[in-house]
Amino acid sequence: MSLSFQHVSFGYDQATSRLFEDVTVHLERGWTGIIGANGTGKTTFMKLAAGLLQPQQGRIKRIGQLVFCEQRTDDAPEQLPSFLASLEADVCVLRGKLQIGEDWAERWPTLSHGERKRAQIAVALGLYPNILLLDEPTNHLDIPARELLVDALRAFNGLGLLVSHDRDLLDLLCRQCLFLDPPHATIRSGNYSQAAAEREREDMSIAAEREALGQQLERLRGESQRRQVKASSADKRRSKRHLAKGDRDGRAKIDAARVSGKDGKAGRLAAQLTGRVGQLQDQISTIKIKKQYKTHFWLEGSVSPRRRLLYLPADIVPLDGSRTLHVPDFALLRDDRIAITGANGLGKSTLIRYILQRIDLPEQRIVYLPQEIDLAQTRNIMEEVRLLSRDRLGTVMTVVSALGSRPERLLHNLDATPGELRKVLLSLGVIRNPYLIVMDEPTNHLDLPAIECLESALSDCPCALLLISHDLRFLSKVTERRWHLQQDGNRITISQQ
C-alpha cells in the first residue's frame, strides 16, 4: 500500500493563485498528520488523495483500497444499513467497540453529531481499507467516545492520513506530519509535538538569519553613504574648473592623478558597496517571515448596560423518550464566562436553545454559533459577507485574518470550509457589538493555530460567553464557571461549579 503525489499542482478556478505547486510526497504504512491553517488546503489535499479532485498538473498514484471520511456528518454513510446488519465477527466487534446502536440508520436525524461521527468512522473501518483518510475524526466526541475511537484507530494497520485539531490524537497516532503552507508542502518526522517543535526551531532560525542580514545591510548602507560622500569630494578635487587659467602646476597634478587612476579609487569603492547593498537586499527579500496578527479586535459597545442578562427559575425540559433535563434556577450576568460540559446526547445543545428562547436581549446583540452549518447555509452566509459595506467588510476581514485565515481567498469561495465559516460567523458577530456570544463546540473544524488565536481573542472578549465544548484545555483558558450535565436514569441534572 502506498500513496504518492508526483509534481502535483492544483488551484481553484476563481482563486488568484494555486493552492499547491509542484508538490511531491510519498507515503507508506502508518499515520501521517496533515497540518495547516484553515484555508491552506488540508481538505483539498485529502480530496486529491481520494480522487474526488483531479490535479491540474502532475500525478497521484494509489496502491490499495482507499476510504475517505469527510468532516461533515449531514448524511448517513451509504453502507450503514449493511454494516449494522452484518454478522461478520470483526464487524460485530467493531460495533461493540464504538458502541454503535442497531437502530442508528433509522434514527440518523435524531443522533447527536458525536454519535454520527462514531458511526461514520465505524463504517469506514468495516470496509477494511488499506488507505484511510480521516478529516477531523474527533469532532463532537465526548471524552469516553474519543477514547473508544482512539483504541479503534490505533489498531488500524494500513496507511492513514489524519486532519485533526486534537493535539493529543496527533501525538498518539502519527509518526510524521505533512505541513501545508501554500503553495508548498513539507514532511517532518515525528508526531505533532515533535514536528511542530522542529518547525518552530526552523522559523526561529530563519527569523534570526533575517535579522542578522538586516543589521549587516544597515552597516553597509552607512558605509556606502560615507564612500559616496568621499567620492563626491574626490570628483570636486580633480575638477579644473576652480583653477586659474595660468595655474599650470595644479592642472599637471590633476592630469597625473587621472593617468595613475588614484582619482577614481573612491568612486570605485563606492560603486562596489552599492552593488553589495543590492545583493544583500535581494538575499533578504527571499527570506519569508510569517506575518503575526493581533487578536484584539473587539469593538466598543460590546458590554451590556444591564448587569443581569437573564434570570430563569428552575424547570424541567423534556428530551427524547422519557428522559428529562432538570434545569436549576440561575442568573446570567453581563461578564459571565460559562462552560457547559457533559457526555454526548445529554442535552447540552437543548439547554442552549432553551436559554436563547428566553433571553430578553435585542437579536442583534446575541451571537450564536451552532455545531454544524450545512452547505446551503454556508453559501448564503458567504453571499451576505460579499454584500457588506466596505467598512464592515474591512472589520470582518480583519477578524478573519486575526484568526489565521487569508481573507482574499475567502472572498473568492462561497463553499468555505467549516473552520473558515466559524471564523466568518464570529467576525459577523463582532461587528454587531454583542452582549452575549454563545458557541456550540467552537473548536470543531478549527486548525491548531486558529484554536490558539481563538483562545487569545475570547480571553480578551468584553461580553458574556456561554460555550459548549469537550476541549477542557480550551475551556480552562477562556471560561471561569462551569455547568456540568450528568445522567441518573432518565433524569439529567446540571451542577454549577
N, C-alpha and C positions, 0 to 999 in steps of 0.2 A: 504494500500500500504506500502511496506517495501522492503528493500534490505539489506541482511546480508552476510558478509564474516565470515565463521566459520573455524578458524585454516587453513587459505589458504596459501599455498606455491607455488611459481612459479618462473621459470628461463628459459632463452632461451638456446637451445642446445649447442651453441658454447661459451656461457659465462662461466667464471671461477667460478662464484658464483651466487647464487639465487638472484633474484630481490626482492622477498617477501618471508618471512619466518614466518609461524605461525601467520598470520595477522587475527585478529578478530575485526570486526566493524559491528555495527548495525545502519542503517539509516532509518529515517521515514520522514514524510512530511516536506517540506521546502528545501531551497537551502544549499548545502554543497560545499565549495570551496576545490578543490584538489590542494595542494600547494607543490612545489618541484622544484629542479633544472632540467634543461634538462637532460634526461637520467636516472632520478630517478624512472621512471615508471608511470607517470601521464596518458599517453595514454594507456599504458598496463593495468593499473588499470581500466580504462574506458572500454576497450575491454573485460576484465574479467567480469566486471559488466554486460556488454551487452550480454555475452555468445559467443562472437566471438573468445575468447580464453578459454581454459579449465584449471583449476588449476591442478597442479601435485599432490598436497595433499590438503585435506580439501574440503569444500563445499560452494557453493554460492547459496543463496535462494532468489528468486524474487517473490514478490506478486504484481501483477498489470501489465498493458500493458507498455512495455518499447520501447522507441525510442532513437537512438543514432545518433547525428550529428558529423561527424568526422571533422578534421581540413581541409582536402583537399576539394577543390571545382572543381576538374578537370571535373567531370561528373555531369550532371543534375540529381536531385533526380528522381527516377523511377516514383513516384506518381505526379510529377509536372504537366503533362498534365491534369490529372483528377482534381487536385487542382485548376487549372486555369479555368476549365470548370464547377466547382461545383456552384450550385445556393443556397446552404445552407447559411442561414443568417450569422451564425458565421464565415464561411469561407470567405464570401464576406466582412465582417467587418475586418477580419484579412488581407485580400489582400489590403484593403484600408489603414489600419494602417501602414503596412510595405511598401506601395506604390509599389506593385508587378505589373509589366506590363503584359497585356494579351498575348503578343507575346513572352514572355521570354523563353518558351520551344523551339521555333524555333530559337531564337536569342542567345541561350546559348553561343556559341563560341565567340560572339562579346560582351557579357556582361562584365562589369568590375568585378573584384573579389569581390568588396563590394556588387554589385548587386546580384552576385551568392550566397554570404553568406546570404543575406536577404531572398532570395528565398528558400534556403536550410532550414533555421530555420522556415520560414512561413509554409512550407510543413510539417515539424515535428510537429509544434503546431496544424496544421489542422488535424492531426491524433488522436488528443485528448488523448495523453499518460497520464498514471498515474505516470510513471517514465521517466524523460527526462535527457539525458546525452548530454552536450554541451562541445565541445573541441574548445577553442579559438573562441567564437561566434562574437567578435568584430573585428577580423582580417579584415583589408582592409576597415572598415567602416569610413566614414567621420563623423563629429560631428552631423549633423542633422540626418543621418541614425542611428547612435548609440543611439540617444535619442528615435527614433521610436522603436528600438529593446528593450531598457530598459523598456519602457512602456509595451510592449508585455510580457516580461519575468516577470515583477512584477505582472502581472495579473495571471500568472500560479500558480495553487493551488495544484500541486502534489509534488512529491519528485524529486528534481533536483540535479544533480552533475555538477559542473562547473569548468572546467580548463580554466584559463584566466591569461594574463599578465596585464589586465586592473584593476588597484588597486581600482579605483572608482566603477567599476561594482561589484567587490567582496565585497566592503563595503556596497553597496546599497542592494544587494540581499541576502548575506549569513548570516546565524545565527550560523554557526560553520564552522571550517576548518579542513581538514584532511591533515596533514603534512607527506610527504613521505621522508624517509631517509633510503634507502635500508640497510638491508632487513626489516626495521620496518615501521610502520605507526601509527601516534598518532593523536587522535582527540583533538582539543582545541575549547572551546566555544567562541562565538563572531564572528564578521565579520573579514575581513583580518587584518585590522589595530590593532584591539584588540587582536586577536590571535597571530599576529606577535610580538606585544609588550610583550605578556606573554612569548613567546618562547625566545625572546631576554633576558628577565629577568632570565629565566632558564639558558640560556647559560652563562650569566654573573656570576650567582651564582655558576655554575659548574666550570667555569674558576677560580673564587676566591677560591673555595674549593681546587682545584688542586694546586694553587699557595701556599696556606697555608700549605698543606701537603708537598709540595716540600721544603718549608723553614724548617718545622719540621724534614724532612728527613736529610737535611744538618746538623742541630744541632746534631741529633742522630749519624750521621756518624762521626762528630768531636769527640763527647764523646766516641764513640766506639773505635776510634783510640787511644784516651788517655788511656782508660781502657786496651786495648791490650798491650800498652807500659808498663803500670803498672804491668800487669800480667806477661809479659816477664821478668821484673825486679825481680818479686817475684820468678819466676822459677829459676833465677840465684842465688838468695839468699838461696834457700832451697837445692841447689845442694851441694854435699860433695866433689866435685872434687877439689875445691880450698883449702880445709883444709889439714893441715899436718897430717901424719899418727898418730901422738901422741895426736892430739887435741880432747881429749875425751869430754870436755865441749861443744865445738862447735858442735860436732856430736849429743850430747844429746839434745841440744836446737832445732836442725833441726828435730830430731825424735819426740820431743814433739809437735812441730808445725804441723807436719804431722798428728799425732794422734788427735789433737784438731780440725783439719780442717781449722785452720786460714790461713795456707799457700795457700789454693786453692780458697779463697774468691775472690780475684781479677780476677782470671780466670773465675769463675762462673759468676761474674758480666759482664765481657767482652762478654761471650757467650750469656747471656741474651740480651744484647744490640744488638749483631749481629742478633739474632732472631727477635728483634723488627724492625731493619732496613729492614730485608727481608719482614716482614709482611707489612710494610709501602710501600715498593716498589711494592708489589703485589696490594695493595689498589690503588696506583696512576695509575698503568697500566690499571685498569678497568675504569678509567675516561677518556673518549674520548673528545678531543677538536677538533673542525672543523679547518681544515687547511685553511689558508688565502693565496691567491695568489696575487702577484704583477701584475699590468696591464700595466707596462711599458715594451713593447716587440718590439717596433719599431726598425727596423734595420737602420744603417747608409746608406745614399744614397737615402732616400725617399723624397728628395726635388729637384724639377726641377731646372736645371741651368738657364732656361729661366723664366723670371718674368711673362710673359703673356702666358698662355697655349692656349688660344683661343680668337679670335675676330670674331663675326658674325654680319653682317648688318641686319637691320630689314627685316622680311619676313612674308609671310602668308602661313600657313601649313593647307591643307585640312584635316578635320576629317570625321567622318561618316556623311552621309546625306549631308545637306547643311551647316553644321557648319564649322567654320574656326578658327584656332588658330593664333592670331596675335602676333608674336614674335618681341619684340623691339631689336634694336641693343645693344649688350652687350659684355663685355670682361670678361674672366675668368682668374684670377691671381693664381699664384702658392700657395698662402697662403689663398685663399678664402675658407670660410666655409659657404655654402649657403643652406638654407632650401627652398624646393618647396612645397607649400601648395595649397589647394583648394578642392572643393567638388569632390566626385566620378564622373568619366566619363567626366571630363573637359579636359583631355589630358595631365595630368602630366607625365605619362609614355611615351606618344608620344613625349613630349618635351625632355625627357631624351634620347630617341633613336635618335631624330633629332640632338642633341648635339654630341652624341657619333659617329655618322656617319661623322661628320665634324671636329672633333678634330684631330690635327696633332701631335700625340704622338705615340711612339712605343707601339704596342699592349700589350707587357708585362708590360708596365708602367701604365696601366689602369686596375683597379679592378672594376668589375660591379657585383652587387648582385641583381638579379631580384626579383620581388614579390614572385613568386612561381616557383618551380622546380619539374617536375614530377618524378615518382618513377624510371623510366628507367634512367633518367639523374642522379638521386641520386646515383644509383648503379655504374654508370660509374665514377662519381667523387670519390666515396669511393675506387674503384679499383685503380684510379690514385694515391690516398694517399698511398695505400699499396706498390706502385712501386717506391716511392720516395727514394732517397739515405738516408742513416742513419742520416746524419747531417740535411738535410732538413726536414725529418720526425720528428726529435727531436724538431726543431723550431716550426713546425705545432702543435705538441702535447703540447708544452709549451703555445702557444697562446690559444689552446682549454682549457687547464687547467685554464689559467688566466680568461677565460670567464665562468668558473664554471662547466665544464663537465669533466667526467672521461675518459681520452684518451684511456685507456686499453679496456674499453667497446666498444668504437667506432671502434677500430681495429678489433673487432670480429663480427661487424654487418654492412653488406652492406646496409640494409634498415634503415639508420639513420633517426631520426625524423627530421621534418622541422627545428626545433630550433637548433638541433645539426648540421645539414647541414649548416646553416648560419654561425655558428662558424667555421666550417671547411673551408668554402669558404673564409671567412675573413683571416683565417690562411694561406691558399694557396696564398692569395693576398699579405700578409705581406712578404713572402719570395721572392717576385718579386720586392721589393723596389719600390712601386708605387709612381707616381707623382700625381695621382688623384684616389680617391675612390668614386664610385657612388653607392648609395644604395637606392632601392625602397622598402619602408616600412621596415626598418631594425629591428624594434622591434616586427614585426609579428612573432608569434610562440616562441619567447624567453620567458623564465621564468623570474620572477621578480628579483632574484639575478643577472641573466645574463644581464638584461637591465641596472642595476646599474653598473655592470662591463664594459659593452659596453660604457656607458656614460663616465666612467673614462678613458677608453682606447682611445676613439675618442677625448676626450678633450686634450689628450697628443699627438695626431697624427700630424706628421710634414708635411704631404702633403695636397693638396686641397681636400675638401669634397663637395659633391653635394648629398643632402639627400631629398627624398620624405617621408613625414610622416604626420599622423594625431595626433601624440602624441606630443602635444605642450610643455609639461613638458620636454620631452626628447630633443626636438629641442632647447629649451631655454638654455640648458646646453652645447650643442656641436656646435651650429652654431652662426654666427654673422650677416648674411644678410638673406633676405627673398624675394623670388619671389612668388607672390600670384596670382593664376588664378581665374578669375571671369567671369561670363557669362552675356551678354546683348543681348537677342535674339539669333541669330545664330552666334554671334561674341563673341569669348573668348579672353580676353586680359590678359596681365601679368603686374602687378605693382611691381616695385622694391622698397624694403623698407630697 
